[in-house]
Amino acid sequence: MSKKRPEYVCQSCGARFPKWTGRCGHCGEWDTLAEQILEKKKTWVASENRPQGLSDITVHESEERWITQVHEFDRVVGGGIVRGSVGLLGGSPGVGKSTLILQLLARLAKNNLKVLYVSGEESANQIKHRADRLLIQQNDLLVLIASNLEQILDNLKEYQPDFVVMDSIQTLYTDQLTASSGTVSQVRESAGILMKHAKQTNTAVMLIGHVTKEGDIAGPRTLEHMVDYVLYLEGEKKERQRVLRSVKNRFGTVNEVGLFKMTEKGLAEISKPNSLFVDQFLSTHSGTAVFAANEGSRTLFLEVQVLVGDTQQNHPARTAMGMDRNRLQLIIAILEKHLRMDFSHNDIYINLAGGFRVSEPAIDLALMAALLSSHLNFSLPEKSVFFGEISLTGEFRKVSGIEDRIYESERCGFKRVYLPAQSLKASGMSRFSIDIHPVKDIHELKEALQ
């Protein structure tokens, strides 16, 4: 009889401990250790796998990727789904993950691929209603309502699908563990078994994951390290725009984005996003600036909105929506140091319009211009674009993708570009007809705007 031993597993990070403690020694979270009975693993068994020469392995280019024909998705994953790959798709509830997946499955089935949608959250009737609403072809779509991993694997062996979606990884459980579904151990073990099946059978698998309130995919952090690519579907529920973002990709570039618009018939692709957004930015108000963001191979224009208001509180508000709050604190400190401005009696609210998020430091110049505009109550020049990184000395530093940002700004009808003076050293600037305003530091920026 197999020997069982108790273990305590952190439900936040997945760390294991021989006895219970109030605080996890790895992630520092309190009251996250849960008891779990694990069966002792079997002894080693000889494998039939043998090393082979890398030059002896043949790859057929025609079979390497499946083009889904959802072009924004193909862009993000690097040109299509790779055979035998395992992906992870995360997003907040209601953002459109299941809608996107049904559209992908329909496109792949139309290309004579055998697809299977495994759901542990919704009933078959719910999936049917969604498919009817999306008006997609359903003849070749297979649906399995199950959560037991052994039962799912039996069906995979019987039907041998080319592409499988698991919705969601948090609902799966294996009989090899006594823990309930959704725990760190079940999520990690289920993902490991599915990954092994995908590599052995050359089946492409996509896992859908829940997102925590912090915006990360629920479960152990090792889950993202196990899979081949990780995608996030982002967007506000009240907004129609959706952004599909790649944060890990073994088969393509990271930080690539795909843009969609939520409609009554599902997610519609946005191949030319700036044609939809630019008209909103051609007239400015105090506290708003247009930032040329570099998202993967695209340049997107985002509106930075800043509101600076008076307050009598000892601790004024510092709120940032769509960007890092620490970045806002840094820029405020630079303005106070080098321009002798006082924000100690001001609430400051930052928002990126449309529900977008930006992490690149090139937003610094646009954010600083909007802050000056709101605090000093003047409007920025019309049809202007800003990008550049600020240093602690108050100087602006050159950022990547300068020519792409300028080219797209000129093409979309903007008249002025404010950028770091260091950027003028780049070749090819003379070919642009747009008015380029180089600024060395925040003193020059203030003088150029007022």
C-alpha positions as CSV (number, residue, x, y, z in Angstrom):
1,M,0.0,0.0,0.0
2,S,1.3,3.4,-0.9
3,K,2.5,5.5,2.0
4,K,0.8,8.9,2.5
5,R,2.4,11.9,4.1
6,P,0.9,15.3,5.2
7,E,2.2,18.5,3.7
8,Y,1.3,22.1,3.9
9,V,1.1,24.0,0.7
10,C,0.9,27.8,0.3
11,Q,-2.2,28.7,-1.7
12,S,-0.5,31.9,-2.9
13,C,2.9,30.8,-4.2
14,G,2.8,27.0,-4.0
15,A,5.7,26.5,-1.6
16,R,5.6,23.3,0.5
17,F,6.3,22.9,4.2
18,P,6.5,19.8,6.5
19,K,4.4,21.6,9.2
20,W,2.0,24.4,9.5
21,T,3.1,28.0,10.1
22,G,1.1,31.2,10.2
23,R,3.1,32.9,7.5
24,C,4.6,31.5,4.3
25,G,8.4,31.7,4.4
26,H,8.6,32.2,0.6
27,C,6.0,34.9,-0.3
28,G,5.4,36.3,3.1
29,E,1.6,35.9,2.9
30,W,-0.4,35.1,6.1
31,D,-2.8,32.2,6.7
32,T,-2.2,30.7,3.2
33,L,-0.9,27.3,4.2
34,A,-3.4,24.4,3.7
35,E,-2.9,20.8,4.6
36,Q,-2.6,18.4,1.7
37,I,-2.2,14.6,1.8
38,L,0.2,13.5,-1.0
39,E,0.8,9.9,-2.0
40,K,4.4,8.9,-2.1
41,K,5.6,8.8,-5.7
42,K,6.4,5.5,-7.4
43,T,9.9,4.4,-8.0
44,W,11.7,5.3,-11.2
45,V,10.7,3.3,-14.3
46,A,12.9,3.0,-17.4
47,S,11.8,5.2,-20.3
48,E,11.7,4.4,-24.0
49,N,12.9,7.9,-24.9
50,R,16.5,8.1,-26.1
51,P,18.7,11.0,-27.0
52,Q,18.8,12.0,-30.7
53,G,20.9,14.3,-32.7
54,L,19.6,17.7,-33.3
55,S,20.5,17.5,-37.0
56,D,18.3,14.4,-37.3
57,I,15.2,16.2,-36.2
58,T,13.1,17.3,-39.2
59,V,10.6,20.1,-39.0
60,H,8.0,20.6,-41.7
61,E,7.3,24.3,-42.2
62,S,3.8,23.7,-43.5
63,E,2.9,21.9,-40.3
64,E,4.7,24.2,-37.9
65,R,1.9,26.7,-37.3
66,W,-1.8,26.9,-37.7
67,I,-3.0,30.2,-39.0
68,T,-6.3,31.0,-37.2
69,Q,-7.2,33.9,-39.6
70,V,-8.0,36.0,-36.5
71,H,-5.2,38.2,-37.6
72,E,-4.9,40.2,-34.4
73,F,-4.5,36.9,-32.4
74,D,-2.0,35.6,-35.0
75,R,0.0,38.8,-34.7
76,V,0.3,38.4,-30.9
77,V,1.3,34.7,-30.8
78,G,3.9,35.2,-33.6
79,G,2.1,34.1,-36.7
80,G,-0.3,31.3,-35.6
81,I,-0.6,28.4,-33.1
82,V,2.4,26.0,-33.0
83,R,1.7,22.3,-32.9
84,G,2.3,20.8,-29.5
85,S,2.4,24.1,-27.8
86,V,0.7,25.0,-24.5
87,G,-0.6,28.5,-24.0
88,L,-2.2,30.4,-21.1
89,L,-4.9,33.0,-21.6
90,G,-5.8,35.2,-18.7
91,G,-8.3,38.1,-18.2
92,S,-10.8,39.5,-15.7
93,P,-14.3,38.0,-15.6
94,G,-16.5,39.2,-18.5
95,V,-13.7,40.7,-20.6
96,G,-14.4,38.3,-23.4
97,K,-12.1,35.3,-23.0
98,S,-14.7,32.7,-23.9
99,T,-15.9,34.8,-26.8
100,L,-12.5,35.0,-28.3
101,I,-11.9,31.3,-27.8
102,L,-15.1,30.3,-29.6
103,Q,-14.2,32.5,-32.5
104,L,-10.7,30.9,-32.7
105,L,-12.1,27.4,-32.5
106,A,-14.6,28.2,-35.3
107,R,-11.9,29.6,-37.6
108,L,-9.6,26.5,-36.9
109,A,-12.5,24.1,-37.5
110,K,-13.2,25.8,-40.8
111,N,-9.6,25.0,-41.8
112,N,-10.3,21.3,-41.3
113,L,-8.7,21.0,-37.9
114,K,-10.3,18.9,-35.2
115,V,-11.0,21.2,-32.2
116,L,-12.3,20.5,-28.7
117,Y,-13.7,22.9,-26.1
118,V,-13.5,21.5,-22.6
119,S,-15.5,23.5,-20.0
120,G,-15.6,23.0,-16.3
121,E,-17.5,26.2,-15.6
122,E,-20.4,26.5,-18.1
123,S,-23.0,24.1,-19.3
124,A,-23.3,22.9,-22.9
125,N,-26.5,25.1,-23.2
126,Q,-24.6,28.2,-22.2
127,I,-21.9,27.5,-24.7
128,K,-24.6,26.9,-27.4
129,H,-26.3,30.2,-26.6
130,R,-23.1,32.1,-27.0
131,A,-22.2,30.4,-30.2
132,D,-25.7,31.2,-31.6
133,R,-25.3,34.8,-30.6
134,L,-21.9,35.0,-32.3
135,L,-23.3,33.5,-35.5
136,I,-20.4,31.1,-35.8
137,Q,-20.3,27.8,-37.7
138,Q,-20.9,25.0,-35.2
139,N,-20.8,21.8,-37.2
140,D,-17.2,20.8,-36.5
141,L,-17.0,22.1,-32.9
142,L,-16.7,19.5,-30.2
143,V,-17.7,20.4,-26.6
144,L,-16.9,18.4,-23.5
145,I,-18.3,19.4,-20.1
146,A,-15.9,17.9,-17.6
147,S,-13.5,18.7,-14.7
148,N,-11.9,15.4,-14.0
149,L,-8.6,15.3,-15.7
150,E,-8.5,11.5,-16.2
151,Q,-11.9,11.6,-17.9
152,I,-10.7,14.4,-20.1
153,L,-7.5,12.5,-21.1
154,D,-9.6,9.5,-22.0
155,N,-11.6,11.7,-24.4
156,L,-8.5,13.2,-25.8
157,K,-7.1,9.8,-26.6
158,E,-10.3,8.7,-28.2
159,Y,-11.0,11.8,-30.4
160,Q,-7.4,12.9,-30.9
161,P,-8.1,16.7,-31.5
162,D,-5.6,19.0,-33.0
163,F,-6.4,21.9,-30.7
164,V,-7.9,21.8,-27.2
165,V,-9.1,24.6,-24.9
166,M,-9.4,24.1,-21.1
167,D,-11.8,26.5,-19.6
168,S,-10.6,26.9,-17.0
169,I,-7.4,25.5,-15.4
170,Q,-8.7,26.3,-12.0
171,T,-11.7,24.0,-12.4
172,L,-9.6,20.9,-13.3
173,Y,-8.6,18.2,-10.7
174,T,-6.8,14.9,-10.9
175,D,-7.5,11.9,-8.8
176,Q,-3.8,11.7,-8.0
177,L,-4.2,14.4,-5.4
178,T,-6.7,14.7,-2.6
179,A,-6.8,18.5,-2.7
180,S,-9.9,20.2,-4.1
181,S,-9.9,21.9,-7.6
182,G,-8.5,25.4,-7.7
183,T,-5.8,24.8,-5.1
184,V,-2.2,25.4,-6.0
185,S,-1.3,21.7,-6.1
186,Q,-4.2,20.8,-8.4
187,V,-3.5,23.7,-10.8
188,R,0.2,22.8,-11.0
189,E,-0.3,19.1,-11.3
190,S,-3.1,19.4,-13.9
191,A,-1.1,21.8,-16.0
192,G,1.9,19.5,-15.9
193,I,-0.1,16.4,-17.0
194,L,-1.7,18.4,-19.9
195,M,1.7,19.7,-21.0
196,K,3.1,16.2,-21.1
197,H,0.1,15.1,-23.2
198,A,0.6,18.0,-25.6
199,K,4.3,17.3,-26.2
200,Q,3.8,13.5,-26.6
201,T,0.8,13.8,-29.0
202,N,1.7,17.0,-30.8
203,T,-1.6,18.5,-29.6
204,A,-1.9,22.3,-29.1
205,V,-3.5,23.1,-25.8
206,M,-4.7,26.5,-24.5
207,L,-5.5,27.0,-20.8
208,I,-7.8,29.7,-19.7
209,G,-7.0,31.1,-16.2
210,H,-8.7,33.3,-13.7
211,V,-7.2,36.6,-12.7
212,T,-6.7,37.8,-9.1
213,K,-7.6,41.3,-7.9
214,E,-4.0,42.3,-8.5
215,G,-4.3,41.4,-12.2
216,D,-2.2,38.2,-12.1
217,I,-3.3,34.8,-13.2
218,A,-4.5,32.8,-10.2
219,G,-2.5,29.8,-9.1
220,P,1.3,29.2,-8.6
221,R,3.7,31.5,-10.4
222,T,5.3,28.4,-11.9
223,L,2.3,28.0,-14.1
224,E,3.4,30.8,-16.3
225,H,6.9,29.4,-16.5
226,M,5.6,26.0,-17.6
227,V,3.6,27.1,-20.6
228,D,5.0,28.2,-24.0
229,Y,3.2,31.5,-24.2
230,V,1.1,33.7,-21.9
231,L,-1.6,36.1,-23.1
232,Y,-3.7,38.6,-21.3
233,L,-7.0,40.0,-22.6
234,E,-7.4,43.4,-21.1
235,G,-10.1,46.1,-21.2
236,E,-12.8,47.8,-19.1
237,K,-16.2,46.3,-19.1
238,K,-17.9,49.6,-19.8
239,E,-15.5,50.2,-22.7
240,R,-15.7,48.4,-26.0
241,Q,-11.9,48.2,-26.7
242,R,-10.0,45.1,-25.8
243,V,-6.3,44.6,-25.9
244,L,-4.7,41.1,-26.3
245,R,-1.2,41.3,-24.9
246,S,1.6,38.8,-25.0
247,V,3.9,38.7,-21.9
248,K,5.7,35.5,-22.7
249,N,6.2,33.8,-26.1
250,R,8.7,31.1,-26.9
251,F,7.7,31.3,-30.6
252,G,7.7,35.0,-31.2
253,T,8.2,38.5,-29.8
254,V,6.8,39.6,-26.4
255,N,4.9,42.8,-25.6
256,E,3.0,42.5,-28.9
257,V,-0.6,43.6,-28.8
258,G,-3.8,42.7,-30.7
259,L,-6.7,45.1,-30.7
260,F,-10.4,44.2,-30.7
261,K,-13.7,45.9,-30.3
262,M,-16.5,44.2,-28.4
263,T,-19.7,44.0,-30.5
264,E,-23.0,42.2,-30.3
265,K,-21.5,39.5,-32.6
266,G,-18.3,39.0,-30.7
267,L,-14.9,40.5,-30.9
268,A,-14.2,42.5,-34.0
269,E,-10.6,43.0,-35.1
270,I,-9.2,46.6,-35.2
271,S,-6.5,46.6,-37.9
272,K,-6.1,50.4,-38.0
273,P,-6.6,51.5,-34.4
274,N,-5.4,55.1,-34.8
275,S,-8.0,55.8,-37.5
276,L,-10.6,55.4,-34.7
277,F,-8.9,57.3,-31.9
278,V,-7.0,60.2,-33.5
279,D,-10.1,62.3,-34.1
280,Q,-10.6,62.6,-30.3
281,F,-7.2,64.1,-29.8
282,L,-7.1,66.9,-32.4
283,S,-8.5,69.5,-29.9
284,T,-7.0,69.6,-26.5
285,H,-8.0,70.9,-23.1
286,S,-5.9,71.7,-20.1
287,G,-4.6,68.6,-18.4
288,T,-4.6,66.4,-21.5
289,A,-1.7,65.3,-23.7
290,V,-1.3,62.7,-26.5
291,F,1.3,60.0,-26.0
292,A,2.8,58.0,-28.9
293,A,3.1,54.5,-27.3
294,N,5.2,51.8,-28.8
295,E,3.2,48.6,-28.4
296,G,5.0,45.7,-30.1
297,S,5.3,46.6,-33.8
298,R,2.6,49.3,-33.5
299,T,2.5,52.9,-32.5
300,L,-0.7,53.8,-30.6
301,F,-1.9,57.2,-29.6
302,L,-3.2,57.4,-26.1
303,E,-4.7,60.3,-24.3
304,V,-3.1,61.1,-20.9
305,Q,-5.6,62.9,-18.6
306,V,-4.4,64.7,-15.5
307,L,-6.5,66.5,-12.9
308,V,-4.7,68.6,-10.3
309,G,-7.1,69.9,-7.6
310,D,-6.7,71.7,-4.3
311,T,-7.1,69.8,-1.0
312,Q,-6.9,70.5,2.7
313,Q,-5.9,67.0,3.6
314,N,-2.6,66.3,5.2
315,H,-2.0,63.4,2.7
316,P,-3.1,64.5,-0.8
317,A,-4.4,61.8,-3.1
318,R,-2.2,60.3,-5.8
319,T,-4.2,58.1,-8.1
320,A,-3.0,56.6,-11.4
321,M,-5.2,54.6,-13.7
322,G,-3.4,52.8,-16.5
323,M,0.1,53.4,-15.3
324,D,2.4,52.7,-12.3
325,R,1.6,55.0,-9.4
326,N,5.3,55.0,-8.3
327,R,6.1,56.6,-11.7
328,L,3.7,59.4,-10.9
329,Q,5.3,59.9,-7.5
330,L,8.7,60.1,-9.2
331,I,7.6,62.7,-11.7
332,I,6.0,64.9,-9.0
333,A,9.3,64.8,-7.0
334,I,11.3,65.8,-10.1
335,L,9.0,68.8,-10.7
336,E,9.1,69.9,-7.1
337,K,12.9,69.6,-7.1
338,H,13.9,71.3,-10.4
339,L,11.0,73.7,-11.0
340,R,10.3,74.6,-7.4
341,M,6.7,73.6,-7.7
342,D,4.7,72.6,-4.7
343,F,2.1,69.8,-4.9
344,S,1.8,69.2,-1.2
345,H,-1.7,70.8,-1.2
346,N,-2.9,69.2,-4.4
347,D,-4.8,66.0,-5.2
348,I,-3.5,64.5,-8.5
349,Y,-5.4,62.0,-10.6
350,I,-4.0,60.4,-13.7
351,N,-6.0,58.4,-16.2
352,L,-5.2,56.8,-19.6
353,A,-8.4,57.0,-21.8
354,G,-9.9,53.8,-23.1
355,G,-8.8,51.5,-20.3
356,F,-5.3,51.0,-21.7
357,R,-2.2,50.3,-19.6
358,V,1.3,51.6,-20.3
359,S,4.5,50.5,-18.6
360,E,7.2,52.0,-20.8
361,P,9.0,55.1,-19.4
362,A,8.5,57.0,-22.7
363,I,5.2,58.3,-21.2
364,D,7.1,60.6,-18.9
365,L,7.2,63.6,-21.2
366,A,3.5,63.4,-22.0
367,L,2.6,62.9,-18.4
368,M,4.8,65.9,-17.3
369,A,3.3,68.1,-20.0
370,A,-0.2,67.2,-18.9
371,L,0.7,67.9,-15.3
372,L,2.1,71.3,-16.1
373,S,-1.0,72.0,-18.2
374,S,-3.5,71.1,-15.5
375,H,-1.5,72.7,-12.6
376,L,-0.9,76.0,-14.4
377,N,-4.2,75.9,-16.2
378,F,-3.2,76.3,-19.9
379,S,-3.9,74.2,-22.9
380,L,-1.2,72.3,-24.8
381,P,-0.7,73.1,-28.5
382,E,-3.2,71.4,-30.7
383,K,-2.4,68.3,-32.7
384,S,0.7,67.7,-30.6
385,V,2.3,64.4,-29.6
386,F,4.7,63.8,-26.7
387,F,7.2,61.0,-25.8
388,G,10.4,60.8,-23.9
389,E,11.9,59.4,-20.6
390,I,12.8,61.7,-17.7
391,S,15.9,61.2,-15.6
392,L,16.3,62.2,-11.9
393,T,18.3,65.2,-13.0
394,G,15.4,66.6,-14.9
395,E,16.8,65.8,-18.4
396,F,14.9,63.9,-21.0
397,R,16.4,60.7,-22.4
398,K,16.1,59.1,-25.8
399,V,13.6,56.2,-26.2
400,S,13.3,53.3,-28.7
401,G,11.2,53.4,-31.8
402,I,11.7,57.2,-32.4
403,E,11.3,57.2,-36.2
404,D,8.2,54.8,-36.1
405,R,6.5,57.2,-33.6
406,I,7.2,60.2,-35.7
407,Y,6.2,58.6,-39.0
408,E,2.8,57.4,-37.5
409,S,2.3,60.9,-35.9
410,E,2.8,62.5,-39.3
411,R,0.6,60.0,-41.1
412,C,-2.3,60.5,-38.7
413,G,-2.4,64.2,-39.0
414,F,-0.5,65.5,-36.0
415,K,1.4,68.8,-36.6
416,R,4.0,68.8,-33.7
417,V,6.1,66.3,-31.9
418,Y,7.8,67.0,-28.6
419,L,10.7,64.6,-28.0
420,P,14.1,64.5,-26.1
421,A,16.9,66.6,-27.7
422,Q,19.1,63.5,-27.7
423,S,16.8,62.0,-30.3
424,L,17.9,64.4,-33.0
425,K,21.2,62.5,-33.3
426,A,19.3,59.7,-34.9
427,S,19.5,59.5,-38.7
428,G,16.6,60.1,-41.0
429,M,14.9,62.9,-39.1
430,S,15.1,65.3,-42.1
431,R,12.7,63.2,-44.2
432,F,9.8,64.1,-41.9
433,S,7.7,67.3,-42.6
434,I,6.1,67.3,-39.2
435,D,7.3,70.1,-36.8
436,I,9.7,68.5,-34.4
437,H,10.3,70.3,-31.0
438,P,13.4,68.9,-29.2
439,V,13.5,69.6,-25.4
440,K,16.6,69.0,-23.3
441,D,15.1,69.2,-19.8
442,I,11.9,70.1,-17.9
443,H,12.9,73.8,-18.0
444,E,12.9,73.8,-21.8
445,L,9.6,71.9,-21.8
446,K,7.9,74.5,-19.6
447,E,9.2,77.3,-21.8
448,A,8.2,75.6,-25.0
449,L,4.6,75.0,-23.8
450,Q,3.8,78.3,-22.3
